[in-house]
Amino acid sequence: MSDPYETTEAHLDRLLGRALNSFDLPDRLVGRLRTALAHSSSLHTTHHSPSAGLWRETHRHTYLLADGGAVSLWELVYRQQGDRVVRHELFTDRSELCLAVARVFGEVPAQPARDPASTGAEADDEAAALSALFAAPAPAPHREYTVEQSADHARRVLRRAENADRPGEGVALRLRSAYAHQITQAFGGRQRLWDGRGVGFTLYEHAFVLMDGSELSLWEVEHTATPDGRHMCEVYESEAAAREAMELRARVR
């Protein structure tokens, strides 16, 4: 969101002045930006890892130029482990921004969905095999939150939950202040029930950032382990509870 009391010229000067790499921007581009008539800024993603001492945000700054065109600059704002200094870098497109995230933090800027492959081994005790598969904890995720109607997303996730032990009003109330979120697939695959039916199970983590800076996750199980094979959604407050529910559904005859 732009500051209504800051002129576009002042905003651009401030942006260029604080960026460590502003000298890398093409002179022709900077010249065009100097003709900007209006601007808009928005928070695009946010990543907080208090335990590791890491913090970063990405912002998109869009300028309406005098020639009728528009130009966007992508800003990376970050603080590294053990360092309280906030640094700013500017880029002309998202691909450059992604490369900068990889350079600064030694990682790619998005967590791909994890879809574990089957072990391929035929266990003598099928129940034990299912228990081991569903109980496998997901690795500690890398968070790359997207800022977009997150409170409404949380409301829709809770609304489609059909399980009686879904999160209650206390969780729903907290999630009303969510302003960013990330969806990660933690498990996905097909299993065969005792009656021979093939059913699908998928586990998603919906991770949210709240206005007070805290994080909260909803764990959604999507499956077809229903009497008529229809698709069903269940939502839990913890990964352990969600995996226990998957194991239970897989055991139902």
C-alpha positions as a Markdown table, in Angstrom:
| # | Residue | x | y | z |
|---|---|---|---|---|
| 1 | Met | 0.0 | 0.0 | 0.0 |
| 2 | Ser | 1.3 | 3.4 | -0.9 |
| 3 | Asp | 1.8 | 6.3 | 1.4 |
| 4 | Pro | -0.8 | 8.9 | 0.3 |
| 5 | Tyr | 1.3 | 11.7 | 1.7 |
| 6 | Glu | 4.5 | 10.7 | -0.2 |
| 7 | Thr | 4.9 | 11.9 | -3.7 |
| 8 | Thr | 6.0 | 9.5 | -6.4 |
| 9 | Glu | 9.3 | 11.3 | -6.9 |
| 10 | Ala | 10.0 | 11.1 | -3.2 |
| 11 | His | 9.1 | 7.4 | -3.1 |
| 12 | Leu | 11.4 | 6.6 | -6.0 |
| 13 | Asp | 14.3 | 8.6 | -4.4 |
| 14 | Arg | 13.8 | 6.7 | -1.1 |
| 15 | Leu | 13.7 | 3.4 | -2.9 |
| 16 | Leu | 16.8 | 4.0 | -4.9 |
| 17 | Gly | 18.6 | 5.5 | -2.0 |
| 18 | Arg | 18.3 | 2.6 | 0.3 |
| 19 | Ala | 18.9 | -0.2 | -2.2 |
| 20 | Leu | 22.4 | -1.7 | -2.0 |
| 21 | Asn | 22.4 | -2.5 | -5.7 |
| 22 | Ser | 20.6 | 0.5 | -7.2 |
| 23 | Phe | 23.7 | 1.2 | -9.4 |
| 24 | Asp | 22.9 | -2.1 | -11.2 |
| 25 | Leu | 19.6 | -0.8 | -12.6 |
| 26 | Pro | 19.9 | 0.3 | -16.2 |
| 27 | Asp | 20.3 | 4.1 | -16.7 |
| 28 | Arg | 17.5 | 4.1 | -19.3 |
| 29 | Leu | 15.1 | 2.4 | -16.9 |
| 30 | Val | 15.9 | 4.9 | -14.1 |
| 31 | Gly | 15.4 | 7.7 | -16.6 |
| 32 | Arg | 11.9 | 6.4 | -17.5 |
| 33 | Leu | 11.1 | 6.0 | -13.8 |
| 34 | Arg | 11.9 | 9.7 | -13.3 |
| 35 | Thr | 8.8 | 10.5 | -15.5 |
| 36 | Ala | 6.5 | 8.5 | -13.2 |
| 37 | Leu | 3.2 | 10.2 | -12.4 |
| 38 | Ala | 1.9 | 7.8 | -9.8 |
| 39 | His | 2.9 | 4.7 | -7.9 |
| 40 | Ser | 1.6 | 1.8 | -5.9 |
| 41 | Ser | 3.5 | -0.5 | -3.5 |
| 42 | Ser | 2.4 | -3.8 | -2.1 |
| 43 | Leu | 3.8 | -6.6 | 0.1 |
| 44 | His | 4.1 | -9.7 | -2.0 |
| 45 | Thr | 5.6 | -12.4 | 0.2 |
| 46 | Thr | 6.9 | -12.6 | 3.8 |
| 47 | His | 9.2 | -15.1 | 5.5 |
| 48 | His | 9.9 | -15.2 | 9.2 |
| 49 | Ser | 12.0 | -17.7 | 11.1 |
| 50 | Pro | 12.6 | -16.4 | 14.6 |
| 51 | Ser | 14.4 | -19.5 | 15.7 |
| 52 | Ala | 17.0 | -19.1 | 13.0 |
| 53 | Gly | 17.1 | -15.3 | 13.3 |
| 54 | Leu | 16.1 | -14.9 | 9.6 |
| 55 | Trp | 13.6 | -12.5 | 8.2 |
| 56 | Arg | 12.7 | -11.3 | 4.7 |
| 57 | Glu | 9.9 | -9.7 | 2.7 |
| 58 | Thr | 9.4 | -9.0 | -1.0 |
| 59 | His | 7.6 | -5.9 | -2.2 |
| 60 | Arg | 6.3 | -4.9 | -5.6 |
| 61 | His | 6.5 | -1.2 | -6.6 |
| 62 | Thr | 4.6 | -0.3 | -9.8 |
| 63 | Tyr | 5.0 | 3.1 | -11.5 |
| 64 | Leu | 2.7 | 4.7 | -14.0 |
| 65 | Leu | 4.8 | 6.6 | -16.5 |
| 66 | Ala | 4.2 | 9.8 | -18.5 |
| 67 | Asp | 4.3 | 7.8 | -21.8 |
| 68 | Gly | 1.3 | 5.7 | -20.6 |
| 69 | Gly | 3.5 | 2.7 | -19.8 |
| 70 | Ala | 4.0 | 1.0 | -16.4 |
| 71 | Val | 7.1 | -0.4 | -14.8 |
| 72 | Ser | 7.5 | -2.6 | -11.7 |
| 73 | Leu | 10.5 | -3.0 | -9.4 |
| 74 | Trp | 10.8 | -5.9 | -7.1 |
| 75 | Glu | 12.4 | -5.2 | -3.7 |
| 76 | Leu | 14.0 | -7.7 | -1.4 |
| 77 | Val | 14.1 | -6.6 | 2.2 |
| 78 | Tyr | 15.9 | -8.9 | 4.6 |
| 79 | Arg | 17.9 | -9.5 | 7.8 |
| 80 | Gln | 20.4 | -12.3 | 8.1 |
| 81 | Gln | 21.1 | -14.6 | 11.0 |
| 82 | Gly | 23.0 | -12.8 | 13.8 |
| 83 | Asp | 22.6 | -9.4 | 12.1 |
| 84 | Arg | 20.1 | -6.8 | 13.0 |
| 85 | Val | 20.8 | -4.6 | 10.0 |
| 86 | Val | 17.9 | -4.5 | 7.5 |
| 87 | Arg | 19.1 | -4.5 | 3.9 |
| 88 | His | 17.3 | -3.6 | 0.6 |
| 89 | Glu | 17.9 | -4.8 | -2.9 |
| 90 | Leu | 16.0 | -3.9 | -6.1 |
| 91 | Phe | 15.4 | -6.0 | -9.2 |
| 92 | Thr | 13.6 | -5.5 | -12.5 |
| 93 | Asp | 11.8 | -8.8 | -12.6 |
| 94 | Arg | 10.8 | -11.7 | -10.4 |
| 95 | Ser | 13.4 | -14.1 | -11.8 |
| 96 | Glu | 16.2 | -11.8 | -10.6 |
| 97 | Leu | 14.5 | -11.6 | -7.3 |
| 98 | Cys | 14.4 | -15.4 | -7.0 |
| 99 | Leu | 18.1 | -15.6 | -7.8 |
| 100 | Ala | 18.8 | -13.1 | -5.1 |
| 101 | Val | 16.9 | -15.1 | -2.5 |
| 102 | Ala | 18.9 | -18.2 | -3.5 |
| 103 | Arg | 22.2 | -16.2 | -3.3 |
| 104 | Val | 21.5 | -14.6 | 0.1 |
| 105 | Phe | 19.8 | -17.5 | 1.8 |
| 106 | Gly | 21.3 | -20.4 | 0.0 |
| 107 | Glu | 17.9 | -21.8 | -0.9 |
| 108 | Val | 15.2 | -21.5 | -3.6 |
| 109 | Pro | 12.4 | -19.1 | -2.8 |
| 110 | Ala | 9.5 | -21.6 | -2.9 |
| 111 | Gln | 8.8 | -25.0 | -1.3 |
| 112 | Pro | 7.8 | -27.5 | -4.0 |
| 113 | Ala | 4.9 | -29.8 | -3.1 |
| 114 | Arg | 6.3 | -33.0 | -1.6 |
| 115 | Asp | 4.9 | -36.2 | -2.9 |
| 116 | Pro | 6.7 | -39.1 | -1.3 |
| 117 | Ala | 7.1 | -42.2 | -3.6 |
| 118 | Ser | 6.0 | -45.6 | -2.5 |
| 119 | Thr | 8.7 | -47.7 | -0.9 |
| 120 | Gly | 7.8 | -50.6 | -3.3 |
| 121 | Ala | 8.2 | -53.2 | -0.5 |
| 122 | Glu | 5.3 | -55.5 | 0.2 |
| 123 | Ala | 5.0 | -55.6 | 4.0 |
| 124 | Asp | 3.7 | -58.8 | 5.6 |
| 125 | Asp | 1.8 | -56.7 | 8.1 |
| 126 | Glu | -0.2 | -54.2 | 6.0 |
| 127 | Ala | -1.5 | -52.4 | 9.0 |
| 128 | Ala | 2.1 | -51.7 | 10.2 |
| 129 | Ala | 3.0 | -50.5 | 6.7 |
| 130 | Leu | 0.1 | -48.0 | 6.7 |
| 131 | Ser | 0.9 | -46.8 | 10.2 |
| 132 | Ala | 4.6 | -46.2 | 9.2 |
| 133 | Leu | 3.6 | -44.4 | 6.0 |
| 134 | Phe | 1.0 | -42.1 | 7.5 |
| 135 | Ala | 3.0 | -41.3 | 10.6 |
| 136 | Ala | 6.1 | -40.1 | 8.8 |
| 137 | Pro | 6.6 | -36.5 | 9.8 |
| 138 | Ala | 7.1 | -33.9 | 7.1 |
| 139 | Pro | 10.5 | -32.1 | 7.1 |
| 140 | Ala | 10.7 | -28.7 | 8.7 |
| 141 | Pro | 9.3 | -26.5 | 5.9 |
| 142 | His | 10.8 | -23.4 | 4.3 |
| 143 | Arg | 8.2 | -20.7 | 4.6 |
| 144 | Glu | 7.5 | -18.4 | 1.7 |
| 145 | Tyr | 4.2 | -16.7 | 2.5 |
| 146 | Thr | 2.0 | -15.1 | -0.1 |
| 147 | Val | 0.0 | -12.0 | 0.9 |
| 148 | Glu | -3.5 | -12.4 | -0.6 |
| 149 | Gln | -6.9 | -12.7 | 1.2 |
| 150 | Ser | -5.5 | -15.1 | 3.7 |
| 151 | Ala | -8.2 | -14.7 | 6.3 |
| 152 | Asp | -10.8 | -15.6 | 3.7 |
| 153 | His | -8.8 | -18.6 | 2.6 |
| 154 | Ala | -8.7 | -19.8 | 6.2 |
| 155 | Arg | -12.5 | -19.3 | 6.5 |
| 156 | Arg | -13.0 | -21.5 | 3.4 |
| 157 | Val | -10.7 | -24.2 | 4.6 |
| 158 | Leu | -12.6 | -24.4 | 7.9 |
| 159 | Arg | -16.0 | -24.3 | 6.2 |
| 160 | Arg | -15.4 | -27.3 | 4.0 |
| 161 | Ala | -14.1 | -29.5 | 7.0 |
| 162 | Glu | -16.6 | -32.3 | 7.6 |
| 163 | Asn | -15.0 | -33.9 | 10.7 |
| 164 | Ala | -16.7 | -33.3 | 14.1 |
| 165 | Asp | -13.3 | -32.6 | 15.8 |
| 166 | Arg | -12.3 | -29.8 | 13.4 |
| 167 | Pro | -10.8 | -26.6 | 14.9 |
| 168 | Gly | -13.2 | -24.6 | 16.9 |
| 169 | Glu | -14.2 | -21.0 | 17.2 |
| 170 | Gly | -11.0 | -20.0 | 19.0 |
| 171 | Val | -8.9 | -21.0 | 16.1 |
| 172 | Ala | -11.3 | -19.4 | 13.6 |
| 173 | Leu | -11.2 | -16.2 | 15.6 |
| 174 | Arg | -7.4 | -16.0 | 15.5 |
| 175 | Leu | -7.4 | -16.7 | 11.8 |
| 176 | Arg | -9.5 | -13.6 | 11.1 |
| 177 | Ser | -6.2 | -11.6 | 11.5 |
| 178 | Ala | -4.3 | -13.8 | 9.0 |
| 179 | Tyr | -2.7 | -11.6 | 6.3 |
| 180 | Ala | -0.4 | -14.1 | 4.5 |
| 181 | His | -0.4 | -17.9 | 3.9 |
| 182 | Gln | 1.4 | -20.8 | 2.2 |
| 183 | Ile | -0.1 | -24.1 | 1.1 |
| 184 | Thr | 2.3 | -27.1 | 1.1 |
| 185 | Gln | 1.5 | -30.7 | 0.2 |
| 186 | Ala | 2.9 | -33.0 | 2.9 |
| 187 | Phe | 1.7 | -36.3 | 1.7 |
| 188 | Gly | -0.1 | -37.7 | -1.4 |
| 189 | Gly | -0.8 | -41.2 | -2.7 |
| 190 | Arg | -3.2 | -44.0 | -3.2 |
| 191 | Gln | -3.7 | -46.9 | -0.8 |
| 192 | Arg | -5.7 | -50.1 | -1.0 |
| 193 | Leu | -8.3 | -50.8 | 1.8 |
| 194 | Trp | -9.0 | -54.2 | 3.2 |
| 195 | Asp | -12.0 | -54.7 | 0.8 |
| 196 | Gly | -9.7 | -54.1 | -2.2 |
| 197 | Arg | -10.8 | -50.6 | -3.0 |
| 198 | Gly | -8.2 | -48.1 | -4.1 |
| 199 | Val | -8.5 | -44.8 | -2.3 |
| 200 | Gly | -6.6 | -41.5 | -2.4 |
| 201 | Phe | -5.2 | -39.6 | 0.5 |
| 202 | Thr | -3.6 | -36.1 | 0.4 |
| 203 | Leu | -2.4 | -34.0 | 3.3 |
| 204 | Tyr | -1.9 | -30.3 | 3.0 |
| 205 | Glu | -0.5 | -27.8 | 5.5 |
| 206 | His | -2.1 | -24.3 | 5.3 |
| 207 | Ala | 0.3 | -22.1 | 7.2 |
| 208 | Phe | -0.7 | -18.6 | 8.1 |
| 209 | Val | 1.0 | -15.5 | 9.4 |
| 210 | Leu | -1.2 | -13.4 | 11.8 |
| 211 | Met | -1.2 | -9.7 | 12.5 |
| 212 | Asp | 0.6 | -10.2 | 15.8 |
| 213 | Gly | 3.5 | -11.9 | 14.0 |
| 214 | Ser | 2.6 | -15.4 | 15.2 |
| 215 | Glu | 2.2 | -18.4 | 12.9 |
| 216 | Leu | -0.7 | -20.9 | 12.8 |
| 217 | Ser | -1.2 | -24.0 | 10.7 |
| 218 | Leu | -4.3 | -25.9 | 9.6 |
| 219 | Trp | -3.8 | -29.5 | 8.4 |
| 220 | Glu | -6.2 | -30.6 | 5.8 |
| 221 | Val | -6.8 | -34.3 | 4.8 |
| 222 | Glu | -8.5 | -34.9 | 1.5 |
| 223 | His | -9.5 | -38.5 | 0.9 |
| 224 | Thr | -12.0 | -40.9 | -0.8 |
| 225 | Ala | -12.1 | -43.4 | 2.0 |
| 226 | Thr | -15.9 | -43.0 | 2.3 |
| 227 | Pro | -18.6 | -45.7 | 2.0 |
| 228 | Asp | -19.6 | -44.4 | -1.5 |
| 229 | Gly | -16.1 | -43.3 | -2.6 |
| 230 | Arg | -17.0 | -39.6 | -2.6 |
| 231 | His | -14.4 | -37.0 | -1.9 |
| 232 | Met | -14.2 | -35.7 | 1.7 |
| 233 | Cys | -12.2 | -33.0 | 3.5 |
| 234 | Glu | -11.2 | -33.0 | 7.1 |
| 235 | Val | -9.2 | -30.3 | 9.0 |
| 236 | Tyr | -7.1 | -30.7 | 12.1 |
| 237 | Glu | -5.0 | -28.4 | 14.3 |
| 238 | Ser | -1.9 | -30.6 | 14.2 |
| 239 | Glu | 0.0 | -32.8 | 11.8 |
| 240 | Ala | -0.1 | -35.7 | 14.2 |
| 241 | Ala | -3.9 | -35.6 | 14.5 |
| 242 | Ala | -4.2 | -35.4 | 10.7 |
| 243 | Arg | -1.9 | -38.4 | 10.1 |
| 244 | Glu | -3.7 | -40.4 | 12.8 |
| 245 | Ala | -7.0 | -39.6 | 11.0 |
| 246 | Met | -5.6 | -40.9 | 7.7 |
| 247 | Glu | -4.4 | -44.1 | 9.3 |
| 248 | Leu | -7.9 | -44.6 | 10.8 |
| 249 | Arg | -9.7 | -44.0 | 7.5 |
| 250 | Ala | -7.4 | -46.4 | 5.8 |
| 251 | Arg | -8.4 | -49.1 | 8.3 |
| 252 | Val | -12.1 | -48.7 | 7.8 |
| 253 | Arg | -13.6 | -51.7 | 6.0 |
